[in-house]
Amino acid sequence: MKTPDQYYEASTCYFSKPGSSATERVLECVNKRTKELNIKDVLIASVTGASALKAREILGPDVRIIMFQLNLDKN
């Protein structure tokens, strides 16, 4: 929350393991932050598009989701 001197505190979410198991919780943290800062655009990295679809579900229609497709093919 901003104060008149432009100082504000922000929380940070840390996860013990990477991967899709944390996606929903990450997006909940993102949703909270978009509301606090009135953010209207969010960039989502995804391999299959599932994270972008989950983002739409959690963030709602007022946030524009830009998906960057990752290619994890090792060949």
Summary of the structure (lengths in Angstrom):
residues: 75
radius of gyration: 14.5
end to end distance: 46.5
largest distance: 53.5
contacts: 144
relative contact order: 0.17
helix: 37%
strand: 16%
